Amino acid sequence: MTINDIKPDFLNIFKDFLEKKNLKHTTIRHILSMLKTFLNYLKSKHYINIDIEQHSVVKVIKGDTQSYLTHSELKRLYERKSFDSDTEVLARDMFVFACFTGLRYSDLTRLKKSDINPQNIEFITKKTGTKVSVDLNRYAKEIIDKYLNINPLFQNLFPPICLKHYNNMLHKIFKDCGFDNEITLTYYKRGVRVEEKKKKYEILSSHSARRTFVVECLRKGIAPLIIIRWTGHRSLDTLKPYIAIADETKKSEMTKLDENL
C-alpha cells in the first residue's frame, strides 16, 4: 500500500488485522501507538490530509508487575558464588549493579568509566536523552571497583555483551538460583482474557533489574520524587505499578506481627 491508501479508519482496520495474528493486546497497543505517531508526522508534513480516527479500545493489563526480584531473591543472587563461566559472572554482576542503580540495559552497556565519580554516576540516558545523576551505594561501588581497572584501555565499565546473550545468561542464572515459583500471567488476546502459568525465571529479564531497584527503594521508604531523579522517569505516574507492588509487600510484612509474642 502507499500513503494515498491511508483512510480515516485505517487504525481500526489495522488493529483488527493484528488481533487476527493472535498477538497480545500489550503488543498491539505498542504497535498502534508507534503507527499513530508516524501518521501524525505525515499529517504535520502535509503528506496526508485526513484526521486519523482514534482506534477502538485495546484492553490491556498494564505492566508486568511480577517481573522483579524480592529482597531475599536479590540477596541470594548477590551472594551466589558458583557459576559455569566468566560470562555468567559478568551477567550476574551487571544485573546486580542495575538492581542497585536502576540503569536500563541500554545505559548499562554504554556506561563509561569517565561517567563515574566517587559518590555518583552521571550520564545521558539513551532512551530519553535525559541527563541523570545516580548516587552510589556500597554494593554499586563494590562492582565498580571490581571492573574499573580490568582493562585500562577499554572506555566502558563493563565488557560488551549483546542483549539476547545477556538475557539467555540471566535466565540460566535465575533458574540455577531456584527462582522457580509459579507465576500466573494475565493478558488479553483477541478481546479474551488469558491466564498463563510460568516459572518465575522464565519471565525475568534484563529490565527486571530496573523494576527491582524501584521496588527496593519504595520498600525502604525512599520518596518517589527522589527515585525518579535517579531513574530518569518523566513523571510519578510511571511509578504507580511499582507503588502497588510495594504496598502489597508492606501488607504481607505486616502479617508477621500476627505471630505470637
SULLINCOR-V901425 format. One record per pair of residues at least 24 apart in sequence whose ideal C-beta (glycine too) atoms are under 10 Angstrom apart, sorted by sequence separation. I is the first residue (numbers start at 1). J is the second residue. If there is no record, write none. Layout:
i = (I,I)
j = (J,J)
This chain:
i = (11,104,116,175,177,179,214,218,10,11,33,74,107,116,174,175,176,179,214,217,218,221,10,29,32,69,74,174,175,215,216,218,219,220,28,31,69,107,174,175,214,215,218,219,11,29,30,116,171,173,174,214,215,218,219,10,29,103,172,174,175,213,214,217,218,221,28,29,30,69,102,171,174,211,212,215,216,219,27,28,29,68,101,103,113,170,171,173,174,211,214,215,218,219,25,26,28,102,116,171,210,214,218,6,25,26,27,29,101,111,171,216,25,26,100,101,113,170,171,174,211,215,219,25,26,101,113,170,3,6,24,25,26,100,101,111,113,121,170,6,24,26,100,103,167,169,10,26,100,101,113,167,170,3,16,19,100,101,113,166,167,170,8,10,12,15,16,18,99,100,115,166,167,6,7,9,11,12,14,15,99,100,113,114,115,116,167,6,8,10,11,12,13,15,97,98,100,101,112,113,114,115,163,4,7,8,9,10,11,12,15,96,97,100,101,112,113,114,163,3,4,6,8,9,11,12,96,111,112,113,3,7,8,10,11,97,98,110,111,112,161,6,7,9,96,97,110,111,9,96,97,109,110,111,108,109,110,93,94,97,108,109,93,97,108,109,92,109,109,93,94,108,109,93,109,105,89,90,106,109,105,108,97,78,97,105,105,94,78,94,74,78,93,94,91,94,90,90,90,91,90,95,87,94,86,87,91,95,91,94,95,90,91,94,91,92,87,91,92,95,87,90,91,95,134,89,91,87,88,91,92,87,88,91,92,85,88,89,84,88,92,83,85,84,88,83,84,83,135,84,77,80,83,82,135,82,134,135,77,80,132,133,134,77,80,109,132,133,134,108,132,134,132,133,77,105,106,132,73,76,105,108,130,131,132,76,77,104,105,108,130,76,104,107,129,130,73,105,128,130,69,73,104,105,127,128,73,103,104,125,128,102,103,125,69,73,98,101,102,124,70,95,98,99,100,101,102,123,69,95,98,99,102,103,120,70,95,98,99,102,94,97,98,99,100,101,102,95,96,98,99,100,95,98,99,102,66,91,94,98,102,67,96,99,100,66,95,99,100,66,67,64,66,66,64,65,64,61,61,102,107,61,102,60,61,73,103,104,59,60,102,103,104,59,101,102,103,58,70,101,102,69,73,102,59,61,66,68,77,58,59,67,59,66,68,69,74,77,67,68,66,67,66,67,74,64,68,69,73,74,64,67,68,69,64,67,68,71,74,66,68,69,70,74,64,68,69,64,67,68,69,71,66,67,68,70,71,65,68,69,70,64,68,69,63,68,71,70,71,65,29,27,28,24,26,28,25,26,27,28,24,25,24,25,24,25,23,24,25,22,23,25,21,22,25,19,21,25,19,20,24,19,18,19,16,68,63,70,65,63,64,65,68,62,63,71,62,63,65,66,70,65,63,63,65)
j = (35,128,140,199,201,203,238,242,35,36,58,99,132,141,199,200,201,204,239,242,243,246,36,55,58,95,100,200,201,241,242,244,245,246,55,58,96,134,201,202,241,242,245,246,39,57,58,144,199,201,202,242,243,246,247,39,58,132,201,203,204,242,243,246,247,250,58,59,60,99,132,201,204,241,242,245,246,249,58,59,60,99,132,134,144,201,202,204,205,242,245,246,249,250,57,58,60,134,148,203,242,246,250,39,58,59,60,62,134,144,204,249,59,60,134,135,147,204,205,208,245,249,253,60,61,136,148,205,39,42,60,61,62,136,137,147,149,157,206,43,61,63,137,140,204,206,48,64,138,139,151,205,208,42,55,58,139,140,152,205,206,209,48,50,52,55,56,58,139,140,155,206,207,47,48,50,52,53,55,56,140,141,154,155,156,157,208,48,50,52,53,54,55,57,139,140,142,143,154,155,156,157,205,47,50,51,52,53,54,55,58,139,140,143,144,155,156,157,206,47,48,50,52,53,55,56,140,155,156,157,48,52,53,55,56,142,143,155,156,157,206,52,53,55,142,143,156,157,56,143,144,156,157,158,156,157,158,142,143,146,157,158,143,147,158,159,143,160,161,146,147,161,162,147,163,161,146,147,163,166,163,166,157,139,158,166,167,157,142,158,139,143,158,159,158,161,158,159,160,161,161,166,159,166,159,161,165,169,166,169,170,166,167,170,168,169,165,169,170,173,166,169,170,174,213,169,171,168,169,172,173,169,170,173,174,169,172,173,169,173,177,169,172,172,176,172,173,173,226,176,170,173,176,176,229,177,229,230,173,176,228,229,230,174,177,206,229,230,231,206,230,232,231,232,177,205,206,232,174,177,206,209,231,232,233,178,179,206,207,210,232,179,207,210,232,233,177,209,232,234,174,178,209,210,232,233,179,209,210,231,234,209,210,232,177,181,206,209,210,232,179,204,207,208,209,210,211,232,179,205,208,209,212,213,230,181,206,209,210,213,206,209,210,211,212,213,214,208,209,211,212,213,209,212,213,216,181,206,209,213,217,183,212,215,216,183,212,216,217,184,185,183,185,186,185,186,187,185,186,227,232,187,228,187,188,200,230,231,187,188,230,231,232,188,230,231,232,188,200,231,232,200,204,233,191,193,198,200,209,191,192,200,193,200,203,204,209,212,203,204,203,204,204,205,212,203,207,208,212,213,204,207,208,209,205,208,209,212,215,208,210,211,212,216,207,211,212,208,211,212,213,215,211,212,213,215,216,211,214,215,216,211,215,216,211,216,219,219,220,215,188,187,188,185,187,189,187,188,189,190,187,188,188,189,189,190,189,190,191,189,190,192,189,190,193,188,190,194,189,190,194,190,190,191,190,242,238,245,241,240,241,242,245,240,241,249,241,242,244,245,249,245,244,245,248)
